[in-house]
Amino acid sequence: MLFQWGMGRQKKQINDGVKQEGPDHSGEAADVPQEPMSAELAVNLDIIRQTTGQSSDVVIRRFSLGQERQIKAAIVFVDGLVDEKHVYEFLLTPLLEASFPLSLTEKEWFPWIEQKLAAVGGVKHVVDWEHLFLELFSGETIILLDGVPSAVSASTKGGQYRSIEEPQTQIAVRGPREGFTESLRANTAMIRRRIKNPNLWLETMQIGTVTQTDVAIMYIKGIANDEVIEEVRARLRRIDTDSVLESGYIEQLIEDQTFTTFPTIYHTERPDVVAANLLEGRIAIFIDGTPFILIVPALFIQFFQAVEDYYARFDIATALRFLRVLIFFLSLVAPAIYIAATTFHQEMIPTQLVIAIAAQREAVPFPGFVEALMMEVTFEILREAGIRLPRAVGQAVSIVGALVIGQAAVEAGFVSSAMVIVVSITAIASFATPSFAIAISARLIRFGLMFLAAMFGFYGIMMGLLVMILHLCSLRSFGVPYMSPLAPFTPSNMGDTLFRIPTWMYRERPRLINQKNIIRQSGDQKPQPPAPTRREKEDGS
């Protein structure tokens, strides 16, 4: 992908040997020069100044190399993107103190410099302006010499990054307490610490013609499906946009189905979740500048699995998974069932409960659908306000607002007490869903089911659920059926769906995701009690 630097009605051309004094205030953006680099240091530095608009954070430090030959040189870096201590101690100081051999030719200058910069992590040879500006604004330091039409890029990335903290959206009772940060290299290093295997491959590319955001895909060679890997590469390469500021940009451009409320790409900010999915054959997509990592392919049942399911006993994890599915179902249909039962199917409610509900709704002037709609919309407003307000104020506003508005609405006769209970249970259920992406899908579908319940009763709810299930079965995530292993039914992979089998029984990886290295563990891993000792046998006899 070509590196484009700025847009404007008229593109400014900067030619070799032409030097313009002072900053450019014409309002037109300078494009990256397409001509080769000049052998004159002053011309190259002038092109850098003009192309960057004399930006104050682009630092140019000129010096002389060698005690006798006095070769003019310069280093260029962006303040805030580099580790300045690293630049001056391991880059500039060795060059200033080095004794430059007189016998070296111009072609041998840069190889000699690379040898002197042994303390620097990586050194690259740069021969064109496009590559030079990409390295410069990636946090590298550029070394230029007078008389050489090329440059050297030294690895000096640094600057300020957020420290590793506990994830905010996926809190686990048991498990690691570290979460991803906005640094791409820090995030990939967390995975490297967990999977110490040379088959863990990482491929990096730049996406965004203006932002040039680093995007990396990580997978385990020999476990991940080669066809899925190639499909991920192809979809990322097809992206032609000017900016990528968060993983949501990438997610919306590579997902299989756009017109669906269900997420077909899983995202997480926990390194242990990414490592576990890589070991199953999935692919992780890292985007520089965001702590949320994308995982593909994603399955529907995956959004109901919490990370501590694999750290707890299998019976506890199975019970919690069934509870989460029940919670999702309640958040989806609870208001619709109340509307259908009170409007069309009163005979299905116990007599005493019907009398109590009728007494409560005697003073309510609205039908059940309007009553539920008002309460649901009110609660969505409170939830959105609680998210946007400062943390110290948002929680108080959400709690106090829900209590005050709910109580006042009942006393004023706008809604019944039973409706407040139903909406409250629905809201709590939506918060208890492990994945926010699947919880917000239920929030949207809930309104459609409420409308169908008001029109057709339980028949409308069943038709709505049937259409939803058919839609789920039609979805794909990078070619993998979204409802697998439930549909299509794969018995060998049913041990990690609605229930979780003991860890020693996990012998195979998901077949529809991984088709190469299926075996996860071999042999009989079942825990065995120790054999009785001779004395215990004698005592038993």
C-alpha positions as CSV (number, residue, x, y, z in Angstrom):
1,M,0.0,0.0,0.0
2,L,1.4,3.3,-1.0
3,F,2.2,5.8,1.7
4,Q,0.4,9.0,1.0
5,W,1.4,12.1,2.9
6,G,-1.4,14.7,3.0
7,M,-4.1,15.7,0.6
8,G,-4.8,19.1,-1.1
9,R,-6.1,20.7,-4.2
10,Q,-2.6,21.3,-5.6
11,K,0.3,19.1,-4.6
12,K,3.6,20.7,-4.0
13,Q,6.6,19.4,-5.8
14,I,10.0,19.5,-4.1
15,N,13.0,19.1,-6.3
16,D,16.6,18.2,-5.5
17,G,18.8,21.2,-5.0
18,V,15.9,23.6,-4.3
19,K,15.9,24.9,-0.8
20,Q,13.1,27.0,0.7
21,E,13.7,29.0,3.8
22,G,11.1,29.3,6.6
23,P,8.0,27.3,7.2
24,D,5.3,26.8,4.6
25,H,2.1,28.6,5.4
26,S,0.4,28.3,2.1
27,G,-2.2,25.9,3.5
28,E,-1.4,23.2,1.0
29,A,-0.2,19.8,2.1
30,A,3.2,18.5,0.8
31,D,3.2,15.1,-0.8
32,V,6.0,12.6,-0.3
33,P,8.6,13.2,-3.0
34,Q,8.8,10.4,-5.6
35,E,12.3,11.2,-6.8
36,P,15.3,9.5,-5.3
37,M,17.1,10.8,-2.2
38,S,19.8,13.4,-2.8
39,A,23.4,12.9,-2.0
40,E,23.5,16.3,-0.3
41,L,22.7,16.3,3.3
42,A,21.3,19.9,3.3
43,V,18.8,19.1,0.5
44,N,17.6,15.9,2.3
45,L,17.1,17.8,5.5
46,D,15.3,20.6,3.7
47,I,12.9,18.1,2.1
48,I,12.2,16.6,5.5
49,R,11.4,20.0,6.9
50,Q,9.1,21.0,4.0
51,T,7.3,17.7,3.9
52,T,6.5,17.8,7.6
53,G,5.6,21.5,7.5
54,Q,8.4,22.5,9.9
55,S,6.7,20.6,12.6
56,S,8.2,21.4,16.0
57,D,8.2,17.8,17.2
58,V,10.4,16.6,14.3
59,V,13.9,17.0,15.8
60,I,17.0,17.4,13.6
61,R,20.4,17.1,15.3
62,R,23.4,17.8,13.0
63,F,26.9,16.7,13.9
64,S,30.2,15.8,12.4
65,L,31.3,12.1,12.1
66,G,35.0,11.3,12.7
67,Q,37.9,13.4,14.1
68,E,39.8,13.8,10.9
69,R,37.5,13.6,8.0
70,Q,34.7,15.6,9.6
71,I,31.8,14.0,7.6
72,K,28.6,16.0,8.0
73,A,25.8,13.9,9.4
74,A,22.4,14.3,11.1
75,I,19.9,12.3,13.0
76,V,16.1,12.9,12.7
77,F,13.5,11.7,15.1
78,V,10.0,12.6,16.4
79,D,9.9,13.8,19.9
80,G,7.5,11.7,22.0
81,L,7.8,8.6,19.8
82,V,11.3,7.7,20.7
83,D,13.2,6.9,23.9
84,E,15.5,10.0,24.0
85,K,17.9,8.4,26.5
86,H,18.3,5.5,24.1
87,V,18.9,7.9,21.2
88,Y,21.7,9.8,22.9
89,E,23.4,7.0,24.9
90,F,23.3,4.2,22.4
91,L,23.1,6.0,19.1
92,L,24.5,9.5,19.1
93,T,27.3,9.0,21.7
94,P,28.9,6.0,19.9
95,L,28.9,7.9,16.6
96,L,30.5,11.0,18.1
97,E,33.2,9.1,20.0
98,A,34.0,6.7,17.2
99,S,37.2,7.0,15.2
100,F,36.2,7.1,11.6
101,P,38.7,5.1,9.4
102,L,40.1,7.2,6.5
103,S,40.3,4.2,4.2
104,L,36.5,3.7,4.0
105,T,34.7,4.6,0.8
106,E,31.3,6.2,0.7
107,K,29.6,2.8,0.1
108,E,31.3,1.4,3.3
109,W,30.2,4.3,5.6
110,F,26.7,2.9,6.5
111,P,28.0,-0.7,7.0
112,W,30.6,0.7,9.4
113,I,27.9,2.7,11.2
114,E,25.8,-0.4,11.6
115,Q,28.7,-2.2,13.3
116,K,29.2,0.7,15.7
117,L,25.5,0.6,16.6
118,A,25.6,-2.9,18.1
119,A,23.7,-1.7,21.2
120,V,20.7,-0.7,19.0
121,G,18.0,-3.3,18.6
122,G,17.5,-3.1,14.8
123,V,19.1,-1.2,12.0
124,K,17.6,-0.9,8.5
125,H,18.8,0.6,5.2
126,V,16.4,3.2,3.8
127,V,16.7,4.1,0.1
128,D,13.5,6.1,-0.7
129,W,11.4,8.8,0.9
130,E,8.3,6.7,1.3
131,H,10.1,4.2,3.5
132,L,12.0,7.0,5.4
133,F,8.9,8.8,6.5
134,L,7.2,5.5,7.5
135,E,10.1,4.7,9.7
136,L,10.4,8.2,11.1
137,F,6.8,8.4,12.2
138,S,6.9,4.8,13.6
139,G,9.3,5.9,16.3
140,E,12.6,5.1,14.6
141,T,15.6,7.5,14.3
142,I,16.9,8.3,10.8
143,I,20.7,8.7,10.2
144,L,21.7,10.8,7.2
145,L,25.2,11.4,5.8
146,D,26.5,14.0,3.4
147,G,27.5,12.4,0.2
148,V,25.3,9.3,0.5
149,P,21.9,9.2,-1.3
150,S,20.3,6.9,1.3
151,A,19.8,6.7,5.1
152,V,19.8,4.3,8.0
153,S,16.9,3.7,10.4
154,A,17.8,2.7,13.9
155,S,15.2,1.2,16.3
156,T,14.6,3.7,19.1
157,K,10.9,3.3,19.8
158,G,9.7,4.6,23.1
159,G,7.6,7.3,24.5
160,Q,4.8,7.2,27.1
161,Y,2.5,4.2,27.2
162,R,-0.2,3.2,29.6
163,S,1.0,0.6,32.1
164,I,-0.4,-2.9,32.2
165,E,-3.5,-3.0,34.3
166,E,-6.4,-5.3,35.0
167,P,-9.0,-5.5,32.2
168,Q,-12.0,-3.3,32.7
169,T,-14.6,-5.1,30.5
170,Q,-13.7,-8.8,31.3
171,I,-13.1,-9.1,35.0
172,A,-12.4,-12.6,36.2
173,V,-12.7,-13.9,39.8
174,R,-9.8,-16.3,39.1
175,G,-7.1,-15.8,36.5
176,P,-4.4,-13.3,35.5
177,R,-4.8,-9.7,36.3
178,E,-3.1,-8.2,33.3
179,G,-4.8,-6.7,30.3
180,F,-3.7,-5.4,26.9
181,T,-2.5,-1.8,26.4
182,E,-2.4,0.5,23.5
183,S,1.1,-0.6,22.5
184,L,1.2,-3.2,19.7
185,R,4.6,-4.6,20.8
186,A,3.6,-4.8,24.4
187,N,0.5,-6.8,23.5
188,T,2.3,-9.3,21.3
189,A,4.9,-9.7,24.0
190,M,2.2,-10.8,26.4
191,I,1.3,-13.6,24.1
192,R,4.9,-14.6,23.5
193,R,5.3,-15.0,27.3
194,R,2.5,-17.5,27.3
195,I,3.2,-19.4,24.1
196,K,7.0,-20.0,23.9
197,N,6.9,-21.7,20.5
198,P,8.7,-20.7,17.3
199,N,5.5,-21.7,15.4
200,L,3.7,-18.7,16.8
201,W,4.0,-16.5,13.7
202,L,3.3,-12.7,13.5
203,E,2.7,-10.8,10.3
204,T,2.5,-7.0,10.3
205,M,1.1,-4.6,7.7
206,Q,0.2,-0.9,7.5
207,I,-3.5,0.0,6.9
208,G,-4.7,3.5,6.4
209,T,-3.3,5.8,3.7
210,V,-3.0,8.7,6.1
211,T,-2.7,7.0,9.6
212,Q,-0.5,4.1,8.4
213,T,-1.7,2.1,11.4
214,D,0.2,-1.1,12.2
215,V,-2.0,-4.1,12.0
216,A,-0.7,-7.6,12.9
217,I,-2.1,-11.1,12.6
218,M,-0.9,-13.8,14.9
219,Y,-1.5,-17.5,14.6
220,I,0.2,-20.8,15.4
221,K,1.6,-22.4,12.2
222,G,0.6,-26.0,12.0
223,I,-2.6,-25.5,14.1
224,A,-4.4,-22.7,12.4
225,N,-6.2,-23.5,9.1
226,D,-4.2,-22.2,6.2
227,E,-7.3,-21.3,4.2
228,V,-8.6,-19.1,7.1
229,I,-5.2,-17.5,7.4
230,E,-5.2,-16.6,3.7
231,E,-8.8,-15.3,3.9
232,V,-7.8,-13.0,6.8
233,R,-4.8,-11.7,4.8
234,A,-7.0,-11.1,1.7
235,R,-9.7,-9.2,3.6
236,L,-7.1,-7.0,5.3
237,R,-5.3,-6.2,2.1
238,R,-8.6,-5.2,0.4
239,I,-9.1,-2.4,3.0
240,D,-8.5,1.0,1.3
241,T,-9.3,3.7,3.8
242,D,-7.5,6.8,5.0
243,S,-7.6,6.0,8.8
244,V,-7.7,3.1,11.2
245,L,-8.1,4.4,14.8
246,E,-9.5,1.4,16.6
247,S,-10.2,-2.3,16.1
248,G,-13.8,-1.5,15.4
249,Y,-12.7,0.0,12.0
250,I,-11.1,-3.3,11.0
251,E,-14.0,-5.4,12.4
252,Q,-16.6,-3.6,10.3
253,L,-14.5,-3.9,7.2
254,I,-13.7,-7.6,7.4
255,E,-16.8,-9.2,8.9
256,D,-18.8,-11.7,6.9
257,Q,-22.3,-10.2,7.4
258,T,-23.0,-6.5,7.8
259,F,-26.8,-6.5,8.3
260,T,-27.0,-8.5,11.5
261,T,-27.1,-7.6,15.1
262,F,-25.0,-10.6,16.2
263,P,-21.2,-10.1,16.3
264,T,-19.3,-12.5,14.0
265,I,-15.9,-11.4,15.3
266,Y,-14.9,-11.8,18.9
267,H,-12.9,-9.1,20.7
268,T,-11.1,-9.2,24.1
269,E,-8.6,-7.4,26.2
270,R,-7.3,-10.4,28.0
271,P,-4.0,-12.1,26.9
272,D,-5.0,-15.5,28.4
273,V,-8.2,-15.5,26.2
274,V,-6.1,-14.7,23.1
275,A,-3.6,-17.4,23.9
276,A,-6.3,-20.0,24.5
277,N,-8.0,-19.2,21.2
278,L,-4.7,-19.4,19.3
279,L,-4.2,-22.9,20.7
280,E,-7.6,-23.8,19.3
281,G,-6.6,-22.8,15.8
282,R,-8.0,-19.3,15.7
283,I,-6.3,-16.1,14.5
284,A,-5.7,-12.9,16.5
285,I,-5.7,-9.5,14.9
286,F,-3.7,-6.8,16.7
287,I,-4.2,-3.1,16.0
288,D,-1.8,-0.5,17.3
289,G,-3.5,2.1,19.5
290,T,-6.2,-0.1,21.1
291,P,-6.3,-2.7,23.8
292,F,-9.0,-4.7,22.1
293,I,-7.8,-7.7,20.1
294,L,-10.0,-9.3,17.4
295,I,-10.3,-13.1,17.2
296,V,-11.6,-15.0,14.2
297,P,-13.4,-17.2,13.4
298,A,-16.0,-16.5,16.2
299,L,-18.8,-18.8,17.2
300,F,-22.2,-18.0,18.8
301,I,-21.5,-20.2,21.8
302,Q,-18.2,-18.5,22.3
303,F,-19.8,-15.3,23.6
304,F,-21.3,-17.2,26.6
305,Q,-18.0,-18.6,27.7
306,A,-16.1,-16.7,30.5
307,V,-12.4,-17.0,31.0
308,E,-12.8,-18.5,34.5
309,D,-14.8,-21.4,33.1
310,Y,-11.5,-23.1,32.3
311,Y,-9.9,-22.2,35.7
312,A,-12.7,-23.7,37.8
313,R,-14.0,-27.2,38.1
314,F,-16.1,-28.6,35.2
315,D,-19.3,-29.0,37.2
316,I,-19.2,-25.4,38.4
317,A,-18.4,-24.1,34.9
318,T,-21.2,-26.1,33.4
319,A,-23.8,-24.8,35.9
320,L,-22.7,-21.2,35.2
321,R,-22.9,-21.7,31.4
322,F,-26.5,-22.9,31.7
323,L,-27.2,-19.9,33.9
324,R,-25.7,-17.6,31.3
325,V,-27.9,-19.0,28.5
326,L,-30.9,-18.7,30.7
327,I,-29.9,-15.1,31.5
328,F,-29.6,-14.3,27.8
329,F,-33.0,-15.8,27.1
330,L,-34.6,-13.7,29.9
331,S,-33.0,-10.5,28.6
332,L,-34.4,-11.4,25.2
333,V,-38.0,-12.4,25.8
334,A,-39.0,-11.4,29.4
335,P,-40.9,-8.1,28.4
336,A,-42.4,-9.8,25.4
337,I,-43.7,-12.7,27.5
338,Y,-45.3,-10.3,29.9
339,I,-46.9,-8.3,27.1
340,A,-48.3,-11.5,25.4
341,A,-49.5,-13.0,28.7
342,T,-51.3,-9.9,30.0
343,T,-52.8,-9.0,26.6
344,F,-53.7,-12.3,24.9
345,H,-53.2,-15.3,27.2
346,Q,-54.5,-14.4,30.6
347,E,-55.7,-18.0,31.0
348,M,-52.1,-19.2,31.2
349,I,-51.5,-17.1,34.4
350,P,-52.5,-18.4,37.8
351,T,-55.8,-16.9,39.0
352,Q,-54.5,-15.1,42.0
353,L,-51.6,-13.6,40.0
354,V,-54.0,-12.4,37.3
355,I,-56.2,-10.7,39.9
356,A,-53.1,-9.0,41.4
357,I,-51.8,-7.8,38.0
358,A,-55.3,-6.6,37.0
359,A,-55.6,-4.6,40.3
360,Q,-52.2,-3.0,39.6
361,R,-53.1,-2.1,36.0
362,E,-56.5,-0.8,36.9
363,A,-55.2,2.8,37.1
364,V,-52.7,2.5,34.2
365,P,-54.1,4.2,31.1
366,F,-51.7,2.6,28.6
367,P,-51.8,-0.9,27.1
368,G,-49.0,-3.4,28.1
369,F,-46.9,-2.7,25.0
370,V,-46.8,1.1,25.5
371,E,-46.1,0.5,29.2
372,A,-43.2,-1.8,28.5
373,L,-41.8,0.4,25.8
374,M,-41.8,3.5,28.0
375,M,-39.9,1.7,30.8
376,E,-37.4,0.0,28.4
377,V,-36.6,3.3,26.7
378,T,-36.3,5.1,30.1
379,F,-33.9,2.5,31.3
380,E,-31.8,2.6,28.1
381,I,-31.5,6.4,28.6
382,L,-30.3,5.9,32.2
383,R,-27.9,3.2,31.1
384,E,-26.4,5.4,28.4
385,A,-26.2,8.3,30.7
386,G,-24.4,6.2,33.3
387,I,-21.8,5.2,30.7
388,R,-21.1,8.8,29.4
389,L,-21.0,10.6,32.8
390,P,-17.9,10.6,34.9
391,R,-17.4,7.3,36.8
392,A,-17.9,8.9,40.2
393,V,-21.2,10.3,39.1
394,G,-22.4,7.8,36.5
395,Q,-23.1,4.9,38.9
396,A,-25.0,7.1,41.3
397,V,-27.1,8.6,38.6
398,S,-28.0,5.2,37.2
399,I,-29.0,3.7,40.6
400,V,-30.8,6.7,42.0
401,G,-32.4,7.5,38.7
402,A,-33.8,4.0,38.3
403,L,-35.2,3.9,41.8
404,V,-36.7,7.4,41.8
405,I,-38.2,7.2,38.3
406,G,-39.5,3.7,38.8
407,Q,-41.2,4.5,42.1
408,A,-42.5,7.8,40.8
409,A,-43.9,6.2,37.7
410,V,-45.8,3.6,39.8
411,E,-47.2,6.1,42.2
412,A,-48.3,8.4,39.3
413,G,-50.1,5.5,37.6
414,F,-48.0,5.4,34.4
415,V,-46.8,1.9,34.8
416,S,-47.6,-1.1,37.1
417,S,-45.4,-2.6,39.8
418,A,-45.2,-5.8,37.9
419,M,-43.8,-4.1,34.8
420,V,-41.1,-2.4,36.9
421,I,-40.1,-5.8,38.2
422,V,-40.0,-7.3,34.7
423,V,-37.9,-4.5,33.3
424,S,-35.5,-4.6,36.2
425,I,-35.0,-8.4,35.8
426,T,-34.4,-7.9,32.1
427,A,-31.8,-5.1,32.7
428,I,-29.9,-7.1,35.3
429,A,-29.9,-10.1,33.0
430,S,-28.4,-8.0,30.2
431,F,-25.6,-6.9,32.5
432,A,-24.9,-10.5,33.5
433,T,-24.1,-11.6,30.0
434,P,-20.3,-12.2,29.7
435,S,-19.9,-10.4,26.3
436,F,-21.1,-6.9,25.8
437,A,-21.4,-7.5,22.0
438,I,-24.0,-10.2,22.4
439,A,-25.8,-8.4,25.2
440,I,-26.4,-5.3,23.1
441,S,-27.7,-7.6,20.3
442,A,-30.3,-8.9,22.8
443,R,-31.2,-5.4,23.7
444,L,-32.1,-4.5,20.1
445,I,-33.9,-7.8,19.3
446,R,-36.0,-7.4,22.5
447,F,-37.9,-4.4,21.0
448,G,-38.8,-6.4,17.9
449,L,-40.1,-9.3,20.0
450,M,-42.1,-6.9,22.1
451,F,-43.8,-5.6,19.0
452,L,-44.6,-9.1,17.8
453,A,-46.0,-10.0,21.2
454,A,-48.3,-7.0,21.2
455,M,-49.5,-7.9,17.7
456,F,-49.8,-11.8,17.8
457,G,-49.1,-12.9,21.4
458,F,-47.0,-16.0,22.0
459,Y,-47.4,-16.9,18.3
460,G,-45.6,-13.8,17.4
461,I,-42.8,-14.5,19.9
462,M,-42.3,-18.0,18.6
463,M,-42.2,-16.8,15.0
464,G,-39.7,-14.1,15.9
465,L,-37.5,-16.7,17.7
466,L,-37.7,-19.0,14.8
467,V,-36.6,-16.3,12.3
468,M,-33.7,-15.4,14.7
469,I,-32.6,-19.1,14.8
470,L,-32.7,-19.4,11.1
471,H,-30.7,-16.2,10.7
472,L,-28.1,-17.5,13.2
473,C,-27.8,-20.7,11.2
474,S,-27.2,-18.8,8.0
475,L,-24.3,-16.7,9.4
476,R,-20.7,-17.5,8.8
477,S,-17.5,-16.3,10.4
478,F,-14.7,-16.5,7.9
479,G,-16.4,-19.5,6.3
480,V,-17.0,-21.3,9.6
481,P,-20.7,-21.9,10.5
482,Y,-21.7,-19.5,13.2
483,M,-23.8,-22.0,15.2
484,S,-21.2,-24.8,15.1
485,P,-20.8,-27.3,16.7
486,L,-24.6,-27.2,17.3
487,A,-25.5,-26.6,13.7
488,P,-24.0,-28.4,11.9
489,F,-23.9,-30.9,14.8
490,T,-20.4,-32.1,15.6
491,P,-20.5,-34.6,18.5
492,S,-16.7,-34.6,19.1
493,N,-16.8,-30.8,19.9
494,M,-19.9,-30.8,22.1
495,G,-17.8,-31.0,25.2
496,D,-17.1,-27.2,25.3
497,T,-20.5,-25.7,24.4
498,L,-23.5,-25.5,26.8
499,F,-21.6,-27.6,29.2
500,R,-17.9,-28.2,29.9
501,I,-16.3,-31.6,30.2
502,P,-13.3,-32.2,32.5
503,T,-10.0,-30.9,31.2
504,W,-8.5,-34.3,30.9
505,M,-11.2,-35.2,28.3
506,Y,-10.2,-32.4,25.9
507,R,-8.5,-34.6,23.3
508,E,-9.4,-32.7,20.1
509,R,-9.5,-29.2,18.9
510,P,-12.6,-27.8,17.1
511,R,-12.8,-29.6,13.8
512,L,-14.5,-26.8,11.8
513,I,-11.9,-24.3,12.9
514,N,-8.8,-26.5,12.7
515,Q,-8.5,-29.2,10.1
516,K,-4.8,-30.0,10.4
517,N,-3.5,-30.7,13.9
518,I,-6.7,-32.0,15.6
519,I,-5.1,-33.8,18.5
520,R,-4.7,-31.5,21.6
521,Q,-3.5,-34.1,24.1
522,S,-2.9,-37.8,23.8
523,G,-3.0,-40.6,26.3
524,D,-5.1,-41.1,29.4
525,Q,-4.9,-37.8,31.4
526,K,-7.5,-38.8,33.9
527,P,-6.3,-38.2,37.5
528,Q,-5.6,-41.5,39.2
529,P,-5.5,-41.9,43.0
530,P,-2.2,-43.3,44.3
531,A,-2.0,-47.1,44.7
532,P,-2.4,-48.4,48.2
533,T,0.8,-49.1,50.1
534,R,1.6,-52.5,51.5
535,R,0.7,-51.5,55.0
536,E,-2.7,-50.1,53.8
537,K,-3.3,-53.5,52.1
538,E,-2.5,-55.3,55.3
539,D,-4.7,-53.0,57.4
540,G,-7.5,-53.5,54.9
541,S,-7.2,-57.2,55.0
